[in-house]
């Protein structure tokens, strides 16, 4: 592969990533952990495209510092080769489960292997086991370099199993198609593994990040912008999928008590804050893979696949506990909910939703009557 072709491949990669950065800036305003990982991936791969082109350019050239520059470029490239698939693994986990506190517990083997390989990359500067930069400043691959490809494959397989396990527990997450990201990377890395001298890995990674960006756009279509819960559109996708597959599930429709009074007395900005607080309570109360949706206005839906005799009872208890804690705070209003719970046995989405709505309004009427009696 000539220098001109290498420049074209990596130049296209840099161009694609520059466009991605420009078009995805709005997502970074959310300050989500997965968004910061995505930004790191974009900049990391962009720099890798430059470093690979630089390494090929100075390979065999003799000038002061050329060999050191070649080593620095390759140390970076080997390091990012590991960081890229690992960061994608964490990105997927955060996107699916949203819990960054258990990363070490869930991915201890992957982290340990990554640290070991990174140390070997540093050791290679002294004892060339992965590659060597000769006295003529020529890069030569050594046998241990192939281990990096197997570690990359291990990370990719871990990501596939992570997604598959989530789907078994919760049903398919239709907007998150991991193949759109992994296939270009595996194809590019595989070709570069088999054919020495090819420069396709980082262009492939750039294409993979384009696929990741497309998945992000699909995700935005399914997430409520105010509460950061799933929206009604995605709820219909999930329910349709579960009913088609014959899954057993239970649902709860929740309506915030006194939400109109919060808006009337404190303004709509405070009402938005109350909605966010309620959504946070519903999300933080999750016990066993409950899915939270903003249905309409101040109404939320909670869905859960039934794998045992346990229903939403423990979840509702935790929501009530969280509400008690919130209502002891300094906010000028109290939060409460009326809810209706129903198991899906047969029928349509509409009939299931009508049953939830009826049961929820029965509790709503009971709360209203109780409040009248206390006046």
BAMARVEX-378292 format. One record per residue (C-alpha): x, y, z; residue number from 1; residue in one letter. Coordinates in nm, 2 decimals, always signed. Layout:
BEGIN
+--------+--------+--------+-----+--------+
|   east |  north |     up | num | residu |
+--------+--------+--------+-----+--------+
|      X |      Y |      Z | NUM |      A |
...
+--------+--------+--------+-----+--------+
END
This chain:
BEGIN
+--------+--------+--------+-----+--------+
|   east |  north |     up | num | residu |
+--------+--------+--------+-----+--------+
|  +0.00 |  +0.00 |  +0.00 |   1 |      X |
|  +0.16 |  +0.32 |  -0.11 |   2 |      X |
|  +0.19 |  +0.64 |  +0.08 |   3 |      X |
|  -0.07 |  +0.82 |  -0.13 |   4 |      X |
|  -0.33 |  +0.54 |  -0.05 |   5 |      X |
|  -0.24 |  +0.56 |  +0.32 |   6 |      X |
|  -0.29 |  +0.94 |  +0.32 |   7 |      X |
|  -0.62 |  +0.90 |  +0.14 |   8 |      X |
|  -0.75 |  +0.63 |  +0.39 |   9 |      X |
|  -0.65 |  +0.82 |  +0.70 |  10 |      X |
|  -0.74 |  +1.15 |  +0.55 |  11 |      X |
|  -1.09 |  +1.02 |  +0.49 |  12 |      X |
|  -1.10 |  +0.90 |  +0.85 |  13 |      X |
|  -1.01 |  +1.24 |  +0.98 |  14 |      X |
|  -1.26 |  +1.41 |  +0.76 |  15 |      X |
|  -1.54 |  +1.17 |  +0.87 |  16 |      X |
|  -1.45 |  +1.22 |  +1.24 |  17 |      X |
|  -1.44 |  +1.60 |  +1.20 |  18 |      X |
|  -1.79 |  +1.59 |  +1.06 |  19 |      X |
|  -1.90 |  +1.37 |  +1.34 |  20 |      X |
|  -1.76 |  +1.60 |  +1.60 |  21 |      X |
|  -1.93 |  +1.90 |  +1.45 |  22 |      X |
|  -2.27 |  +1.73 |  +1.42 |  23 |      X |
|  -2.26 |  +1.56 |  +1.77 |  24 |      X |
|  -2.17 |  +1.86 |  +1.98 |  25 |      X |
|  -2.52 |  +1.91 |  +2.11 |  26 |      X |
|  -2.52 |  +1.56 |  +2.27 |  27 |      X |
|  -2.21 |  +1.66 |  +2.47 |  28 |      X |
|  -2.40 |  +1.93 |  +2.65 |  29 |      X |
|  -2.59 |  +1.66 |  +2.84 |  30 |      X |
|  -2.27 |  +1.57 |  +3.03 |  31 |      X |
|  -2.35 |  +1.20 |  +3.03 |  32 |      X |
|  -2.07 |  +0.96 |  +3.09 |  33 |      X |
|  -2.13 |  +0.78 |  +2.77 |  34 |      X |
|  -2.12 |  +1.10 |  +2.57 |  35 |      X |
|  -1.78 |  +1.18 |  +2.72 |  36 |      X |
|  -1.66 |  +0.83 |  +2.62 |  37 |      X |
|  -1.79 |  +0.90 |  +2.27 |  38 |      X |
|  -1.60 |  +1.23 |  +2.25 |  39 |      X |
|  -1.28 |  +1.04 |  +2.36 |  40 |      X |
|  -1.34 |  +0.78 |  +2.09 |  41 |      X |
|  -1.37 |  +1.05 |  +1.82 |  42 |      X |
|  -1.06 |  +1.24 |  +1.92 |  43 |      X |
|  -0.87 |  +0.92 |  +1.99 |  44 |      X |
|  -0.93 |  +0.77 |  +1.65 |  45 |      X |
|  -0.88 |  +1.10 |  +1.48 |  46 |      X |
|  -0.53 |  +1.13 |  +1.64 |  47 |      X |
|  -0.47 |  +0.76 |  +1.55 |  48 |      X |
|  -0.53 |  +0.84 |  +1.18 |  49 |      X |
|  -0.28 |  +1.11 |  +1.20 |  50 |      X |
|  -0.02 |  +0.90 |  +1.39 |  51 |      X |
|  -0.05 |  +0.61 |  +1.14 |  52 |      X |
|  +0.01 |  +0.84 |  +0.85 |  53 |      X |
|  +0.30 |  +1.00 |  +1.03 |  54 |      X |
|  +0.45 |  +0.66 |  +1.11 |  55 |      X |
|  +0.44 |  +0.55 |  +0.75 |  56 |      X |
|  +0.57 |  +0.88 |  +0.63 |  57 |      X |
|  +0.89 |  +0.88 |  +0.85 |  58 |      X |
|  +0.94 |  +0.50 |  +0.82 |  59 |      X |
|  +1.29 |  +0.45 |  +0.69 |  60 |      X |
|  +1.38 |  +0.82 |  +0.71 |  61 |      X |
|  +1.69 |  +0.92 |  +0.90 |  62 |      X |
|  +1.69 |  +1.25 |  +1.07 |  63 |      X |
|  +1.74 |  +1.37 |  +1.43 |  64 |      X |
|  +1.46 |  +1.23 |  +1.65 |  65 |      X |
|  +1.29 |  +1.03 |  +1.37 |  66 |      X |
|  +1.33 |  +0.70 |  +1.55 |  67 |      X |
|  +1.18 |  +0.84 |  +1.87 |  68 |      X |
|  +0.89 |  +0.99 |  +1.68 |  69 |      X |
|  +0.83 |  +0.65 |  +1.52 |  70 |      X |
|  +0.83 |  +0.48 |  +1.86 |  71 |      X |
|  +0.59 |  +0.74 |  +2.01 |  72 |      X |
|  +0.35 |  +0.71 |  +1.72 |  73 |      X |
|  +0.34 |  +0.33 |  +1.75 |  74 |      X |
|  +0.31 |  +0.33 |  +2.13 |  75 |      X |
|  +0.01 |  +0.55 |  +2.08 |  76 |      X |
|  -0.14 |  +0.33 |  +1.81 |  77 |      X |
|  -0.10 |  +0.01 |  +2.00 |  78 |      X |
|  -0.25 |  +0.17 |  +2.31 |  79 |      X |
|  -0.55 |  +0.30 |  +2.13 |  80 |      X |
|  -0.60 |  -0.04 |  +1.96 |  81 |      X |
|  -0.69 |  -0.16 |  +2.31 |  82 |      X |
|  -0.87 |  +0.15 |  +2.44 |  83 |      X |
|  -1.10 |  +0.17 |  +2.15 |  84 |      X |
|  -1.29 |  -0.16 |  +2.19 |  85 |      X |
|  -1.27 |  -0.14 |  +2.57 |  86 |      X |
|  -1.43 |  +0.21 |  +2.57 |  87 |      X |
|  -1.70 |  +0.08 |  +2.33 |  88 |      X |
|  -1.77 |  -0.20 |  +2.57 |  89 |      X |
|  -1.82 |  +0.05 |  +2.86 |  90 |      X |
|  -2.02 |  +0.28 |  +2.63 |  91 |      X |
|  -2.26 |  +0.00 |  +2.55 |  92 |      X |
|  -2.29 |  -0.10 |  +2.91 |  93 |      X |
|  -2.37 |  +0.26 |  +3.02 |  94 |      X |
|  -2.62 |  +0.30 |  +2.73 |  95 |      X |
|  -2.80 |  -0.02 |  +2.83 |  96 |      X |
|  -2.78 |  -0.01 |  +3.21 |  97 |      X |
|  -2.68 |  +0.34 |  +3.29 |  98 |      X |
|  -2.48 |  +0.24 |  +3.60 |  99 |      X |
|  -2.12 |  +0.36 |  +3.61 | 100 |      X |
|  -2.06 |  +0.25 |  +3.97 | 101 |      X |
|  -2.01 |  -0.12 |  +3.89 | 102 |      X |
|  -1.77 |  -0.10 |  +3.60 | 103 |      X |
|  -1.48 |  -0.27 |  +3.79 | 104 |      X |
|  -1.71 |  -0.56 |  +3.92 | 105 |      X |
|  -1.86 |  -0.63 |  +3.57 | 106 |      X |
|  -1.54 |  -0.59 |  +3.36 | 107 |      X |
|  -1.26 |  -0.70 |  +3.59 | 108 |      X |
|  -1.11 |  -0.95 |  +3.35 | 109 |      X |
|  -1.12 |  -0.70 |  +3.06 | 110 |      X |
|  -0.96 |  -0.43 |  +3.27 | 111 |      X |
|  -0.68 |  -0.66 |  +3.40 | 112 |      X |
|  -0.60 |  -0.78 |  +3.05 | 113 |      X |
|  -0.60 |  -0.42 |  +2.92 | 114 |      X |
|  -0.36 |  -0.30 |  +3.19 | 115 |      X |
|  -0.13 |  -0.60 |  +3.12 | 116 |      X |
|  -0.13 |  -0.53 |  +2.75 | 117 |      X |
|  -0.07 |  -0.16 |  +2.80 | 118 |      X |
|  +0.23 |  -0.24 |  +3.03 | 119 |      X |
|  +0.36 |  -0.48 |  +2.75 | 120 |      X |
|  +0.34 |  -0.19 |  +2.51 | 121 |      X |
|  +0.56 |  +0.02 |  +2.74 | 122 |      X |
|  +0.80 |  -0.27 |  +2.80 | 123 |      X |
|  +0.83 |  -0.31 |  +2.42 | 124 |      X |
|  +1.02 |  +0.02 |  +2.41 | 125 |      X |
|  +1.30 |  -0.16 |  +2.60 | 126 |      X |
|  +1.25 |  -0.53 |  +2.50 | 127 |      X |
|  +1.09 |  -0.54 |  +2.15 | 128 |      X |
|  +0.83 |  -0.82 |  +2.17 | 129 |      X |
|  +0.55 |  -0.66 |  +1.97 | 130 |      X |
|  +0.75 |  -0.46 |  +1.72 | 131 |      X |
|  +1.09 |  -0.30 |  +1.67 | 132 |      X |
|  +1.20 |  +0.02 |  +1.51 | 133 |      X |
|  +1.54 |  -0.07 |  +1.36 | 134 |      X |
|  +1.85 |  +0.15 |  +1.36 | 135 |      X |
|  +1.74 |  +0.24 |  +1.00 | 136 |      X |
|  +1.41 |  +0.37 |  +1.15 | 137 |      X |
|  +1.21 |  +0.08 |  +0.99 | 138 |      X |
|  +0.91 |  -0.06 |  +1.17 | 139 |      X |
|  +0.91 |  -0.44 |  +1.19 | 140 |      X |
|  +0.62 |  -0.65 |  +1.34 | 141 |      X |
|  +0.71 |  -0.91 |  +1.61 | 142 |      X |
|  +0.50 |  -1.22 |  +1.70 | 143 |      X |
|  +0.35 |  -1.07 |  +2.02 | 144 |      X |
|  +0.18 |  -0.80 |  +1.82 | 145 |      X |
|  -0.08 |  -1.06 |  +1.71 | 146 |      X |
|  -0.19 |  -1.09 |  +2.07 | 147 |      X |
|  -0.34 |  -0.74 |  +2.04 | 148 |      X |
|  -0.57 |  -0.86 |  +1.77 | 149 |      X |
|  -0.70 |  -1.14 |  +1.99 | 150 |      X |
|  -0.76 |  -0.90 |  +2.28 | 151 |      X |
|  -0.95 |  -0.67 |  +2.04 | 152 |      X |
|  -1.16 |  -0.97 |  +1.94 | 153 |      X |
|  -1.22 |  -1.06 |  +2.30 | 154 |      X |
|  -1.35 |  -0.71 |  +2.38 | 155 |      X |
|  -1.58 |  -0.72 |  +2.07 | 156 |      X |
|  -1.72 |  -1.06 |  +2.18 | 157 |      X |
|  -1.77 |  -0.93 |  +2.53 | 158 |      X |
|  -1.97 |  -0.64 |  +2.39 | 159 |      X |
|  -2.18 |  -0.88 |  +2.18 | 160 |      X |
|  -2.26 |  -1.10 |  +2.49 | 161 |      X |
|  -2.33 |  -0.79 |  +2.70 | 162 |      X |
|  -2.60 |  -0.68 |  +2.44 | 163 |      X |
|  -2.74 |  -1.04 |  +2.41 | 164 |      X |
|  -2.77 |  -1.08 |  +2.79 | 165 |      X |
|  -2.95 |  -0.75 |  +2.81 | 166 |      X |
|  -3.20 |  -0.85 |  +2.55 | 167 |      X |
|  -3.27 |  -1.18 |  +2.73 | 168 |      X |
|  -3.34 |  -0.99 |  +3.05 | 169 |      X |
|  -3.53 |  -0.69 |  +2.91 | 170 |      X |
|  -3.63 |  -0.76 |  +2.55 | 171 |      X |
|  -3.46 |  -0.61 |  +2.24 | 172 |      X |
|  -3.33 |  -0.25 |  +2.24 | 173 |      X |
|  -3.41 |  -0.19 |  +1.88 | 174 |      X |
|  -3.22 |  +0.13 |  +1.83 | 175 |      X |
|  -2.89 |  -0.02 |  +1.95 | 176 |      X |
|  -2.76 |  -0.24 |  +1.67 | 177 |      X |
|  -2.40 |  -0.32 |  +1.78 | 178 |      X |
|  -2.32 |  -0.48 |  +1.44 | 179 |      X |
|  -2.32 |  -0.13 |  +1.28 | 180 |      X |
|  -2.02 |  -0.05 |  +1.49 | 181 |      X |
|  -1.83 |  -0.37 |  +1.53 | 182 |      X |
|  -1.85 |  -0.51 |  +1.17 | 183 |      X |
|  -1.64 |  -0.23 |  +1.01 | 184 |      X |
|  -1.38 |  -0.26 |  +1.29 | 185 |      X |
|  -1.35 |  -0.64 |  +1.27 | 186 |      X |
|  -1.33 |  -0.63 |  +0.89 | 187 |      X |
|  -1.06 |  -0.36 |  +0.89 | 188 |      X |
|  -0.86 |  -0.51 |  +1.17 | 189 |      X |
|  -0.89 |  -0.86 |  +1.02 | 190 |      X |
|  -0.76 |  -0.74 |  +0.68 | 191 |      X |
|  -0.47 |  -0.55 |  +0.84 | 192 |      X |
|  -0.39 |  -0.86 |  +1.05 | 193 |      X |
|  -0.37 |  -1.09 |  +0.74 | 194 |      X |
|  -0.20 |  -0.84 |  +0.50 | 195 |      X |
|  +0.11 |  -0.67 |  +0.64 | 196 |      X |
|  +0.14 |  -0.31 |  +0.53 | 197 |      X |
|  -0.23 |  -0.23 |  +0.49 | 198 |      X |
|  -0.36 |  +0.08 |  +0.65 | 199 |      X |
|  -0.74 |  +0.02 |  +0.70 | 200 |      X |
|  -0.79 |  -0.02 |  +1.07 | 201 |      X |
|  -0.84 |  +0.35 |  +1.16 | 202 |      X |
|  -1.05 |  +0.42 |  +0.86 | 203 |      X |
|  -1.26 |  +0.12 |  +0.96 | 204 |      X |
|  -1.28 |  +0.26 |  +1.31 | 205 |      X |
|  -1.40 |  +0.59 |  +1.17 | 206 |      X |
|  -1.67 |  +0.42 |  +0.97 | 207 |      X |
|  -1.77 |  +0.23 |  +1.29 | 208 |      X |
|  -1.80 |  +0.55 |  +1.48 | 209 |      X |
|  -2.03 |  +0.68 |  +1.20 | 210 |      X |
|  -2.25 |  +0.37 |  +1.27 | 211 |      X |
|  -2.24 |  +0.45 |  +1.64 | 212 |      X |
|  -2.35 |  +0.80 |  +1.57 | 213 |      X |
|  -2.64 |  +0.67 |  +1.36 | 214 |      X |
|  -2.74 |  +0.46 |  +1.66 | 215 |      X |
|  -2.73 |  +0.76 |  +1.88 | 216 |      X |
|  -2.97 |  +0.95 |  +1.65 | 217 |      X |
|  -3.21 |  +0.65 |  +1.67 | 218 |      X |
|  -3.17 |  +0.66 |  +2.05 | 219 |      X |
|  -3.26 |  +1.03 |  +2.06 | 220 |      X |
|  -3.59 |  +0.95 |  +1.88 | 221 |      X |
|  -3.68 |  +0.71 |  +2.16 | 222 |      X |
|  -3.57 |  +0.92 |  +2.47 | 223 |      X |
|  -3.77 |  +1.20 |  +2.63 | 224 |      X |
|  -3.55 |  +1.51 |  +2.63 | 225 |      X |
|  -3.68 |  +1.65 |  +2.96 | 226 |      X |
|  -3.68 |  +1.35 |  +3.19 | 227 |      X |
|  -3.42 |  +1.13 |  +3.01 | 228 |      X |
|  -3.66 |  +0.83 |  +3.03 | 229 |      X |
|  -3.79 |  +0.64 |  +2.73 | 230 |      X |
|  -4.08 |  +0.79 |  +2.54 | 231 |      X |
|  -4.41 |  +0.66 |  +2.43 | 232 |      X |
|  -4.29 |  +0.57 |  +2.08 | 233 |      X |
|  -4.03 |  +0.34 |  +2.22 | 234 |      X |
|  -4.28 |  +0.19 |  +2.47 | 235 |      X |
|  -4.49 |  +0.09 |  +2.17 | 236 |      X |
|  -4.19 |  -0.07 |  +2.01 | 237 |      X |
|  -4.12 |  -0.27 |  +2.33 | 238 |      X |
|  -4.48 |  -0.38 |  +2.38 | 239 |      X |
|  -4.52 |  -0.48 |  +2.02 | 240 |      X |
|  -4.20 |  -0.69 |  +2.04 | 241 |      X |
|  -4.30 |  -0.85 |  +2.37 | 242 |      X |
|  -4.65 |  -0.94 |  +2.26 | 243 |      X |
|  -4.52 |  -1.08 |  +1.93 | 244 |      X |
|  -4.27 |  -1.30 |  +2.12 | 245 |      X |
|  -4.53 |  -1.42 |  +2.37 | 246 |      X |
|  -4.36 |  -1.26 |  +2.67 | 247 |      X |
|  -4.53 |  -1.23 |  +3.00 | 248 |      X |
|  -4.50 |  -0.88 |  +3.16 | 249 |      X |
|  -4.65 |  -0.65 |  +3.41 | 250 |      X |
|  -4.70 |  -0.27 |  +3.38 | 251 |      X |
|  -4.78 |  +0.03 |  +3.60 | 252 |      X |
|  -4.93 |  +0.36 |  +3.49 | 253 |      X |
|  -4.83 |  +0.64 |  +3.73 | 254 |      X |
|  -4.98 |  +0.99 |  +3.75 | 255 |      X |
|  -4.83 |  +1.27 |  +3.96 | 256 |      X |
|  -5.06 |  +1.40 |  +4.22 | 257 |      X |
|  -5.11 |  +1.78 |  +4.23 | 258 |      X |
|  -4.89 |  +1.85 |  +3.93 | 259 |      X |
|  -5.13 |  +2.12 |  +3.80 | 260 |      X |
|  -5.10 |  +2.30 |  +4.13 | 261 |      X |
|  -4.72 |  +2.29 |  +4.11 | 262 |      X |
|  -4.74 |  +2.46 |  +3.77 | 263 |      X |
|  -5.01 |  +2.71 |  +3.88 | 264 |      X |
|  -4.84 |  +2.80 |  +4.20 | 265 |      X |
|  -4.47 |  +2.79 |  +4.11 | 266 |      X |
|  -4.45 |  +2.82 |  +3.74 | 267 |      X |
|  -4.38 |  +2.58 |  +3.45 | 268 |      X |
|  -4.00 |  +2.59 |  +3.50 | 269 |      X |
|  -4.06 |  +2.45 |  +3.85 | 270 |      X |
|  -4.31 |  +2.20 |  +3.70 | 271 |      X |
|  -4.03 |  +2.08 |  +3.47 | 272 |      X |
|  -3.81 |  +2.04 |  +3.77 | 273 |      X |
|  -4.07 |  +1.84 |  +3.95 | 274 |      X |
|  -4.11 |  +1.61 |  +3.64 | 275 |      X |
|  -3.73 |  +1.55 |  +3.64 | 276 |      X |
|  -3.73 |  +1.48 |  +4.01 | 277 |      X |
|  -4.01 |  +1.22 |  +3.97 | 278 |      X |
|  -3.83 |  +1.06 |  +3.67 | 279 |      X |
|  -3.51 |  +1.04 |  +3.88 | 280 |      X |
|  -3.71 |  +0.87 |  +4.16 | 281 |      X |
|  -3.86 |  +0.62 |  +3.92 | 282 |      X |
|  -3.52 |  +0.54 |  +3.77 | 283 |      X |
|  -3.34 |  +0.52 |  +4.10 | 284 |      X |
|  -3.60 |  +0.28 |  +4.24 | 285 |      X |
|  -3.54 |  +0.01 |  +3.98 | 286 |      X |
|  -3.50 |  -0.33 |  +4.14 | 287 |      X |
|  -3.50 |  -0.58 |  +3.86 | 288 |      X |
|  -3.46 |  -0.43 |  +3.51 | 289 |      X |
|  -3.78 |  -0.22 |  +3.51 | 290 |      X |
|  -3.82 |  +0.00 |  +3.21 | 291 |      X |
|  -3.94 |  +0.36 |  +3.26 | 292 |      X |
|  -4.13 |  +0.56 |  +3.00 | 293 |      X |
|  -4.28 |  +0.91 |  +3.00 | 294 |      X |
|  -4.63 |  +0.84 |  +2.86 | 295 |      X |
|  -4.78 |  +1.19 |  +2.84 | 296 |      X |
|  -4.75 |  +1.51 |  +3.05 | 297 |      X |
|  -4.71 |  +1.40 |  +3.41 | 298 |      X |
|  -4.79 |  +1.03 |  +3.34 | 299 |      X |
|  -4.52 |  +0.76 |  +3.34 | 300 |      X |
|  -4.54 |  +0.39 |  +3.25 | 301 |      X |
|  -4.32 |  +0.12 |  +3.41 | 302 |      X |
|  -4.29 |  -0.22 |  +3.24 | 303 |      X |
|  -4.12 |  -0.53 |  +3.35 | 304 |      X |
|  -4.08 |  -0.88 |  +3.20 | 305 |      X |
|  -4.21 |  -1.15 |  +3.44 | 306 |      X |
|  -3.96 |  -1.43 |  +3.49 | 307 |      X |
|  -4.08 |  -1.53 |  +3.84 | 308 |      X |
|  -4.39 |  -1.48 |  +4.05 | 309 |      X |
|  -4.26 |  -1.14 |  +4.16 | 310 |      X |
|  -4.44 |  -0.84 |  +4.02 | 311 |      X |
|  -4.39 |  -0.47 |  +4.07 | 312 |      X |
|  -4.47 |  -0.47 |  +4.44 | 313 |      X |
|  -4.11 |  -0.42 |  +4.56 | 314 |      X |
|  -4.05 |  -0.15 |  +4.30 | 315 |      X |
|  -4.36 |  +0.04 |  +4.41 | 316 |      X |
|  -4.25 |  +0.02 |  +4.77 | 317 |      X |
|  -3.91 |  +0.16 |  +4.68 | 318 |      X |
|  -4.07 |  +0.45 |  +4.49 | 319 |      X |
|  -4.28 |  +0.53 |  +4.79 | 320 |      X |
|  -3.97 |  +0.52 |  +5.01 | 321 |      X |
|  -3.79 |  +0.76 |  +4.77 | 322 |      X |
|  -4.09 |  +0.99 |  +4.77 | 323 |      X |
|  -4.09 |  +1.01 |  +5.15 | 324 |      X |
|  -3.72 |  +1.10 |  +5.14 | 325 |      X |
|  -3.78 |  +1.37 |  +4.87 | 326 |      X |
|  -4.08 |  +1.52 |  +5.06 | 327 |      X |
|  -3.86 |  +1.57 |  +5.37 | 328 |      X |
|  -3.64 |  +1.80 |  +5.17 | 329 |      X |
|  -3.65 |  +2.18 |  +5.11 | 330 |      X |
|  -3.86 |  +2.19 |  +4.79 | 331 |      X |
|  -4.17 |  +2.41 |  +4.82 | 332 |      X |
|  -4.40 |  +2.13 |  +4.71 | 333 |      X |
|  -4.45 |  +1.76 |  +4.78 | 334 |      X |
|  -4.45 |  +1.48 |  +4.52 | 335 |      X |
|  -4.70 |  +1.19 |  +4.52 | 336 |      X |
|  -4.84 |  +0.94 |  +4.27 | 337 |      X |
|  -5.15 |  +0.75 |  +4.18 | 338 |      X |
|  -5.09 |  +0.43 |  +4.00 | 339 |      X |
|  -5.26 |  +0.13 |  +3.84 | 340 |      X |
|  -5.09 |  -0.21 |  +3.80 | 341 |      X |
|  -5.19 |  -0.48 |  +3.55 | 342 |      X |
|  -5.04 |  -0.80 |  +3.42 | 343 |      X |
|  -5.07 |  -0.87 |  +3.05 | 344 |      X |
|  -5.23 |  -1.20 |  +2.97 | 345 |      X |
|  -5.37 |  -1.16 |  +2.62 | 346 |      X |
|  -5.52 |  -0.90 |  +2.40 | 347 |      X |
|  -5.38 |  -0.58 |  +2.24 | 348 |      X |
|  -5.17 |  -0.29 |  +2.35 | 349 |      X |
|  -5.48 |  -0.07 |  +2.36 | 350 |      X |
|  -5.67 |  -0.30 |  +2.59 | 351 |      X |
|  -5.37 |  -0.33 |  +2.82 | 352 |      X |
|  -5.33 |  +0.05 |  +2.84 | 353 |      X |
|  -5.70 |  +0.10 |  +2.90 | 354 |      X |
|  -5.68 |  -0.14 |  +3.20 | 355 |      X |
|  -5.38 |  +0.04 |  +3.34 | 356 |      X |
|  -5.56 |  +0.38 |  +3.29 | 357 |      X |
|  -5.88 |  +0.26 |  +3.46 | 358 |      X |
|  -5.69 |  +0.13 |  +3.77 | 359 |      X |
|  -5.48 |  +0.44 |  +3.79 | 360 |      X |
|  -5.78 |  +0.67 |  +3.78 | 361 |      X |
|  -5.95 |  +0.46 |  +4.05 | 362 |      X |
|  -5.66 |  +0.54 |  +4.29 | 363 |      X |
|  -5.66 |  +0.90 |  +4.16 | 364 |      X |
|  -6.03 |  +0.94 |  +4.26 | 365 |      X |
|  -5.96 |  +0.78 |  +4.59 | 366 |      X |
|  -5.68 |  +1.02 |  +4.66 | 367 |      X |
|  -5.89 |  +1.32 |  +4.55 | 368 |      X |
|  -6.18 |  +1.21 |  +4.78 | 369 |      X |
|  -5.94 |  +1.16 |  +5.07 | 370 |      X |
|  -5.80 |  +1.51 |  +5.02 | 371 |      X |
|  -6.15 |  +1.66 |  +5.02 | 372 |      X |
|  -6.23 |  +1.49 |  +5.35 | 373 |      X |
|  -5.92 |  +1.63 |  +5.51 | 374 |      X |
|  -6.01 |  +1.99 |  +5.41 | 375 |      X |
+--------+--------+--------+-----+--------+
END
